[in-house]
């Protein structure tokens, strides 16, 4: 018998959420839901023309995700939901996986995706300061949260082992704020 799993995956942009979520949904043989795609389908997001950032109505998105996750639970099924905004809301789940990535690796990923410099510095600072982890800890019980370093993309089987163990990896990028490699390159 398959174990029910409502798995949420969050982290700053470009940490590997979508890639790992797709692998996990295949391995768990369950649907994959992208919070960003759902927000677009619901029409609860708009593009800020000034800075090009997509703004999402979190209350609308949370309401729909909560309903979806409750329905999955009633059917005793599994689902993987991924998105950087999941740390911002309280949702029913068995586990919340917070992916982390070395900011020096993230910087290269952002540049490959041609992110605007302001977006790069904002997201790098979020990663260095553990934003997604701290928001997750404010919204979810500690026993549900597992932190995983995805600087080198983890396999789905390794991620599942980490989730089963319930033990978070230790990740701390704060030293980069004062490092020669990083300081002075961005205005934080």
C-alpha positions as protocol buffer text, in pm:
chain_id: "A"
residue {
  index: 1
  type: UNK
  ca { x: 0 y: 0 z: 0 }
}
residue {
  index: 2
  type: UNK
  ca { x: 124 y: 347 z: -89 }
}
residue {
  index: 3
  type: UNK
  ca { x: 183 y: 590 z: 194 }
}
residue {
  index: 4
  type: UNK
  ca { x: -16 y: 913 z: 169 }
}
residue {
  index: 5
  type: UNK
  ca { x: 209 y: 1213 z: 120 }
}
residue {
  index: 6
  type: UNK
  ca { x: 110 y: 1575 z: 73 }
}
residue {
  index: 7
  type: UNK
  ca { x: 456 y: 1710 z: 3 }
}
residue {
  index: 8
  type: UNK
  ca { x: 524 y: 2081 z: -34 }
}
residue {
  index: 9
  type: UNK
  ca { x: 853 y: 2202 z: -183 }
}
residue {
  index: 10
  type: UNK
  ca { x: 967 y: 2561 z: -141 }
}
residue {
  index: 11
  type: UNK
  ca { x: 1283 y: 2768 z: -167 }
}
residue {
  index: 12
  type: UNK
  ca { x: 1409 y: 3077 z: -342 }
}
residue {
  index: 13
  type: UNK
  ca { x: 1389 y: 3088 z: -724 }
}
residue {
  index: 14
  type: UNK
  ca { x: 1635 y: 2864 z: -912 }
}
residue {
  index: 15
  type: UNK
  ca { x: 1715 y: 2626 z: -625 }
}
residue {
  index: 16
  type: UNK
  ca { x: 1575 y: 2330 z: -820 }
}
residue {
  index: 17
  type: UNK
  ca { x: 1218 y: 2302 z: -688 }
}
residue {
  index: 18
  type: UNK
  ca { x: 1051 y: 2224 z: -1021 }
}
residue {
  index: 19
  type: UNK
  ca { x: 1308 y: 1967 z: -1129 }
}
residue {
  index: 20
  type: UNK
  ca { x: 1307 y: 1779 z: -798 }
}
residue {
  index: 21
  type: UNK
  ca { x: 928 y: 1804 z: -768 }
}
residue {
  index: 22
  type: UNK
  ca { x: 885 y: 1642 z: -1111 }
}
residue {
  index: 23
  type: UNK
  ca { x: 1120 y: 1357 z: -1013 }
}
residue {
  index: 24
  type: UNK
  ca { x: 943 y: 1308 z: -680 }
}
residue {
  index: 25
  type: UNK
  ca { x: 596 y: 1305 z: -836 }
}
residue {
  index: 26
  type: UNK
  ca { x: 714 y: 1035 z: -1080 }
}
residue {
  index: 27
  type: UNK
  ca { x: 873 y: 831 z: -802 }
}
residue {
  index: 28
  type: UNK
  ca { x: 566 y: 868 z: -577 }
}
residue {
  index: 29
  type: UNK
  ca { x: 336 y: 814 z: -877 }
}
residue {
  index: 30
  type: UNK
  ca { x: 125 y: 1117 z: -790 }
}
residue {
  index: 31
  type: UNK
  ca { x: 24 y: 1449 z: -945 }
}
residue {
  index: 32
  type: UNK
  ca { x: 249 y: 1754 z: -942 }
}
residue {
  index: 33
  type: UNK
  ca { x: 102 y: 2100 z: -884 }
}
residue {
  index: 34
  type: UNK
  ca { x: 293 y: 2420 z: -955 }
}
residue {
  index: 35
  type: UNK
  ca { x: 176 y: 2701 z: -727 }
}
residue {
  index: 36
  type: UNK
  ca { x: 286 y: 2955 z: -990 }
}
residue {
  index: 37
  type: UNK
  ca { x: 89 y: 2782 z: -1266 }
}
residue {
  index: 38
  type: UNK
  ca { x: -215 y: 2755 z: -1040 }
}
residue {
  index: 39
  type: UNK
  ca { x: -195 y: 3127 z: -958 }
}
residue {
  index: 40
  type: UNK
  ca { x: -187 y: 3206 z: -1330 }
}
residue {
  index: 41
  type: UNK
  ca { x: -485 y: 2973 z: -1398 }
}
residue {
  index: 42
  type: UNK
  ca { x: -681 y: 3135 z: -1117 }
}
residue {
  index: 43
  type: UNK
  ca { x: -599 y: 3482 z: -1245 }
}
residue {
  index: 44
  type: UNK
  ca { x: -477 y: 3585 z: -901 }
}
residue {
  index: 45
  type: UNK
  ca { x: -147 y: 3723 z: -1021 }
}
residue {
  index: 46
  type: UNK
  ca { x: -49 y: 4031 z: -1215 }
}
residue {
  index: 47
  type: UNK
  ca { x: 272 y: 4167 z: -1357 }
}
residue {
  index: 48
  type: UNK
  ca { x: 403 y: 4484 z: -1195 }
}
residue {
  index: 49
  type: UNK
  ca { x: 498 y: 4688 z: -1501 }
}
residue {
  index: 50
  type: UNK
  ca { x: 740 y: 4903 z: -1301 }
}
residue {
  index: 51
  type: UNK
  ca { x: 982 y: 4626 z: -1200 }
}
residue {
  index: 52
  type: UNK
  ca { x: 856 y: 4326 z: -1397 }
}
residue {
  index: 53
  type: UNK
  ca { x: 777 y: 4122 z: -1084 }
}
residue {
  index: 54
  type: UNK
  ca { x: 469 y: 3903 z: -1076 }
}
residue {
  index: 55
  type: UNK
  ca { x: 252 y: 3981 z: -773 }
}
residue {
  index: 56
  type: UNK
  ca { x: 29 y: 3702 z: -643 }
}
residue {
  index: 57
  type: UNK
  ca { x: -281 y: 3736 z: -425 }
}
residue {
  index: 58
  type: UNK
  ca { x: -164 y: 3493 z: -155 }
}
residue {
  index: 59
  type: UNK
  ca { x: -506 y: 3465 z: 11 }
}
residue {
  index: 60
  type: UNK
  ca { x: -670 y: 3344 z: -310 }
}
residue {
  index: 61
  type: UNK
  ca { x: -386 y: 3103 z: -387 }
}
residue {
  index: 62
  type: UNK
  ca { x: -382 y: 2970 z: -29 }
}
residue {
  index: 63
  type: UNK
  ca { x: -758 y: 2911 z: -33 }
}
residue {
  index: 64
  type: UNK
  ca { x: -736 y: 2702 z: -351 }
}
residue {
  index: 65
  type: UNK
  ca { x: -428 y: 2509 z: -244 }
}
residue {
  index: 66
  type: UNK
  ca { x: -581 y: 2433 z: 96 }
}
residue {
  index: 67
  type: UNK
  ca { x: -894 y: 2297 z: -72 }
}
residue {
  index: 68
  type: UNK
  ca { x: -688 y: 2085 z: -312 }
}
residue {
  index: 69
  type: UNK
  ca { x: -475 y: 1942 z: -30 }
}
residue {
  index: 70
  type: UNK
  ca { x: -780 y: 1864 z: 184 }
}
residue {
  index: 71
  type: UNK
  ca { x: -945 y: 1681 z: -109 }
}
residue {
  index: 72
  type: UNK
  ca { x: -626 y: 1480 z: -167 }
}
residue {
  index: 73
  type: UNK
  ca { x: -626 y: 1385 z: 201 }
}
residue {
  index: 74
  type: UNK
  ca { x: -991 y: 1272 z: 194 }
}
residue {
  index: 75
  type: UNK
  ca { x: -911 y: 1045 z: -102 }
}
residue {
  index: 76
  type: UNK
  ca { x: -602 y: 917 z: 84 }
}
residue {
  index: 77
  type: UNK
  ca { x: -385 y: 1007 z: -213 }
}
residue {
  index: 78
  type: UNK
  ca { x: -53 y: 1182 z: -256 }
}
residue {
  index: 79
  type: UNK
  ca { x: 47 y: 1505 z: -429 }
}
residue {
  index: 80
  type: UNK
  ca { x: 361 y: 1714 z: -471 }
}
residue {
  index: 81
  type: UNK
  ca { x: 314 y: 2091 z: -471 }
}
residue {
  index: 82
  type: UNK
  ca { x: 604 y: 2321 z: -553 }
}
residue {
  index: 83
  type: UNK
  ca { x: 656 y: 2695 z: -544 }
}
residue {
  index: 84
  type: UNK
  ca { x: 859 y: 2962 z: -375 }
}
residue {
  index: 85
  type: UNK
  ca { x: 545 y: 3114 z: -220 }
}
residue {
  index: 86
  type: UNK
  ca { x: 452 y: 2803 z: -19 }
}
residue {
  index: 87
  type: UNK
  ca { x: 663 y: 2923 z: 274 }
}
residue {
  index: 88
  type: UNK
  ca { x: 439 y: 3231 z: 295 }
}
residue {
  index: 89
  type: UNK
  ca { x: 119 y: 3041 z: 383 }
}
residue {
  index: 90
  type: UNK
  ca { x: -10 y: 2771 z: 617 }
}
residue {
  index: 91
  type: UNK
  ca { x: -122 y: 2462 z: 429 }
}
residue {
  index: 92
  type: UNK
  ca { x: -208 y: 2108 z: 537 }
}
residue {
  index: 93
  type: UNK
  ca { x: 76 y: 1870 z: 455 }
}
residue {
  index: 94
  type: UNK
  ca { x: 279 y: 1579 z: 584 }
}
residue {
  index: 95
  type: UNK
  ca { x: 615 y: 1733 z: 490 }
}
residue {
  index: 96
  type: UNK
  ca { x: 757 y: 2064 z: 370 }
}
residue {
  index: 97
  type: UNK
  ca { x: 1089 y: 2041 z: 190 }
}
residue {
  index: 98
  type: UNK
  ca { x: 1288 y: 2366 z: 191 }
}
residue {
  index: 99
  type: UNK
  ca { x: 1551 y: 2355 z: -82 }
}
residue {
  index: 100
  type: UNK
  ca { x: 1861 y: 2567 z: -30 }
}
residue {
  index: 101
  type: UNK
  ca { x: 2141 y: 2650 z: -270 }
}
residue {
  index: 102
  type: UNK
  ca { x: 2482 y: 2810 z: -236 }
}
residue {
  index: 103
  type: UNK
  ca { x: 2436 y: 3174 z: -345 }
}
residue {
  index: 104
  type: UNK
  ca { x: 2744 y: 3153 z: -568 }
}
residue {
  index: 105
  type: UNK
  ca { x: 2576 y: 2867 z: -757 }
}
residue {
  index: 106
  type: UNK
  ca { x: 2242 y: 3054 z: -756 }
}
residue {
  index: 107
  type: UNK
  ca { x: 2407 y: 3363 z: -901 }
}
residue {
  index: 108
  type: UNK
  ca { x: 2515 y: 3162 z: -1208 }
}
residue {
  index: 109
  type: UNK
  ca { x: 2165 y: 3015 z: -1245 }
}
residue {
  index: 110
  type: UNK
  ca { x: 2008 y: 3362 z: -1228 }
}
residue {
  index: 111
  type: UNK
  ca { x: 2246 y: 3494 z: -1491 }
}
residue {
  index: 112
  type: UNK
  ca { x: 2171 y: 3196 z: -1719 }
}
residue {
  index: 113
  type: UNK
  ca { x: 1802 y: 3285 z: -1690 }
}
residue {
  index: 114
  type: UNK
  ca { x: 1884 y: 3652 z: -1751 }
}
residue {
  index: 115
  type: UNK
  ca { x: 1728 y: 3778 z: -1428 }
}
residue {
  index: 116
  type: UNK
  ca { x: 1735 y: 4155 z: -1378 }
}
residue {
  index: 117
  type: UNK
  ca { x: 2012 y: 4267 z: -1142 }
}
residue {
  index: 118
  type: UNK
  ca { x: 1765 y: 4386 z: -875 }
}
residue {
  index: 119
  type: UNK
  ca { x: 1589 y: 4049 z: -882 }
}
residue {
  index: 120
  type: UNK
  ca { x: 1926 y: 3873 z: -853 }
}
residue {
  index: 121
  type: UNK
  ca { x: 2034 y: 4073 z: -548 }
}
residue {
  index: 122
  type: UNK
  ca { x: 1693 y: 4037 z: -378 }
}
residue {
  index: 123
  type: UNK
  ca { x: 1686 y: 3660 z: -426 }
}
residue {
  index: 124
  type: UNK
  ca { x: 2050 y: 3612 z: -326 }
}
residue {
  index: 125
  type: UNK
  ca { x: 1989 y: 3806 z: -7 }
}
residue {
  index: 126
  type: UNK
  ca { x: 1678 y: 3596 z: 62 }
}
residue {
  index: 127
  type: UNK
  ca { x: 1885 y: 3280 z: 28 }
}
residue {
  index: 128
  type: UNK
  ca { x: 2174 y: 3408 z: 241 }
}
residue {
  index: 129
  type: UNK
  ca { x: 1936 y: 3516 z: 518 }
}
residue {
  index: 130
  type: UNK
  ca { x: 1735 y: 3190 z: 518 }
}
residue {
  index: 131
  type: UNK
  ca { x: 1414 y: 3372 z: 422 }
}
residue {
  index: 132
  type: UNK
  ca { x: 1220 y: 3066 z: 299 }
}
residue {
  index: 133
  type: UNK
  ca { x: 1332 y: 2856 z: 595 }
}
residue {
  index: 134
  type: UNK
  ca { x: 1241 y: 3124 z: 849 }
}
residue {
  index: 135
  type: UNK
  ca { x: 899 y: 3184 z: 690 }
}
residue {
  index: 136
  type: UNK
  ca { x: 841 y: 2808 z: 680 }
}
residue {
  index: 137
  type: UNK
  ca { x: 930 y: 2778 z: 1047 }
}
residue {
  index: 138
  type: UNK
  ca { x: 679 y: 3055 z: 1125 }
}
residue {
  index: 139
  type: UNK
  ca { x: 400 y: 2875 z: 935 }
}
residue {
  index: 140
  type: UNK
  ca { x: 461 y: 2501 z: 985 }
}
residue {
  index: 141
  type: UNK
  ca { x: 549 y: 2274 z: 1278 }
}
residue {
  index: 142
  type: UNK
  ca { x: 923 y: 2202 z: 1296 }
}
residue {
  index: 143
  type: UNK
  ca { x: 857 y: 1826 z: 1268 }
}
residue {
  index: 144
  type: UNK
  ca { x: 719 y: 1875 z: 916 }
}
residue {
  index: 145
  type: UNK
  ca { x: 1010 y: 2081 z: 782 }
}
residue {
  index: 146
  type: UNK
  ca { x: 1315 y: 1928 z: 618 }
}
residue {
  index: 147
  type: UNK
  ca { x: 1590 y: 2150 z: 479 }
}
residue {
  index: 148
  type: UNK
  ca { x: 1803 y: 2016 z: 194 }
}
residue {
  index: 149
  type: UNK
  ca { x: 2110 y: 2164 z: 27 }
}
residue {
  index: 150
  type: UNK
  ca { x: 2041 y: 2150 z: -347 }
}
residue {
  index: 151
  type: UNK
  ca { x: 2361 y: 2321 z: -463 }
}
residue {
  index: 152
  type: UNK
  ca { x: 2431 y: 1988 z: -632 }
}
residue {
  index: 153
  type: UNK
  ca { x: 2086 y: 1871 z: -743 }
}
residue {
  index: 154
  type: UNK
  ca { x: 1972 y: 1585 z: -516 }
}
residue {
  index: 155
  type: UNK
  ca { x: 1809 y: 1273 z: -657 }
}
residue {
  index: 156
  type: UNK
  ca { x: 1448 y: 1200 z: -573 }
}
residue {
  index: 157
  type: UNK
  ca { x: 1552 y: 887 z: -381 }
}
residue {
  index: 158
  type: UNK
  ca { x: 1798 y: 1086 z: -166 }
}
residue {
  index: 159
  type: UNK
  ca { x: 1535 y: 1354 z: -102 }
}
residue {
  index: 160
  type: UNK
  ca { x: 1285 y: 1085 z: 2 }
}
residue {
  index: 161
  type: UNK
  ca { x: 1540 y: 931 z: 239 }
}
residue {
  index: 162
  type: UNK
  ca { x: 1595 y: 1274 z: 395 }
}
residue {
  index: 163
  type: UNK
  ca { x: 1218 y: 1328 z: 423 }
}
residue {
  index: 164
  type: UNK
  ca { x: 1170 y: 984 z: 581 }
}
residue {
  index: 165
  type: UNK
  ca { x: 1446 y: 1052 z: 834 }
}
residue {
  index: 166
  type: UNK
  ca { x: 1296 y: 1390 z: 918 }
}
residue {
  index: 167
  type: UNK
  ca { x: 1645 y: 1527 z: 971 }
}
residue {
  index: 168
  type: UNK
  ca { x: 1728 y: 1861 z: 815 }
}
residue {
  index: 169
  type: UNK
  ca { x: 2062 y: 1933 z: 662 }
}
residue {
  index: 170
  type: UNK
  ca { x: 2255 y: 2220 z: 814 }
}
residue {
  index: 171
  type: UNK
  ca { x: 2280 y: 2512 z: 574 }
}
residue {
  index: 172
  type: UNK
  ca { x: 2433 y: 2852 z: 653 }
}
residue {
  index: 173
  type: UNK
  ca { x: 2536 y: 3096 z: 384 }
}
residue {
  index: 174
  type: UNK
  ca { x: 2551 y: 3404 z: 612 }
}
residue {
  index: 175
  type: UNK
  ca { x: 2930 y: 3421 z: 597 }
}
residue {
  index: 176
  type: UNK
  ca { x: 2905 y: 3520 z: 231 }
}
residue {
  index: 177
  type: UNK
  ca { x: 2773 y: 3862 z: 331 }
}
residue {
  index: 178
  type: UNK
  ca { x: 3122 y: 3960 z: 442 }
}
residue {
  index: 179
  type: UNK
  ca { x: 3327 y: 3736 z: 214 }
}
residue {
  index: 180
  type: UNK
  ca { x: 3566 y: 3875 z: -46 }
}
residue {
  index: 181
  type: UNK
  ca { x: 3391 y: 3661 z: -309 }
}
residue {
  index: 182
  type: UNK
  ca { x: 3059 y: 3828 z: -256 }
}
residue {
  index: 183
  type: UNK
  ca { x: 3068 y: 4157 z: -68 }
}
residue {
  index: 184
  type: UNK
  ca { x: 3054 y: 4471 z: -274 }
}
residue {
  index: 185
  type: UNK
  ca { x: 2905 y: 4297 z: -579 }
}
residue {
  index: 186
  type: UNK
  ca { x: 2548 y: 4360 z: -473 }
}
residue {
  index: 187
  type: UNK
  ca { x: 2366 y: 4630 z: -285 }
}
residue {
  index: 188
  type: UNK
  ca { x: 2165 y: 4464 z: -11 }
}
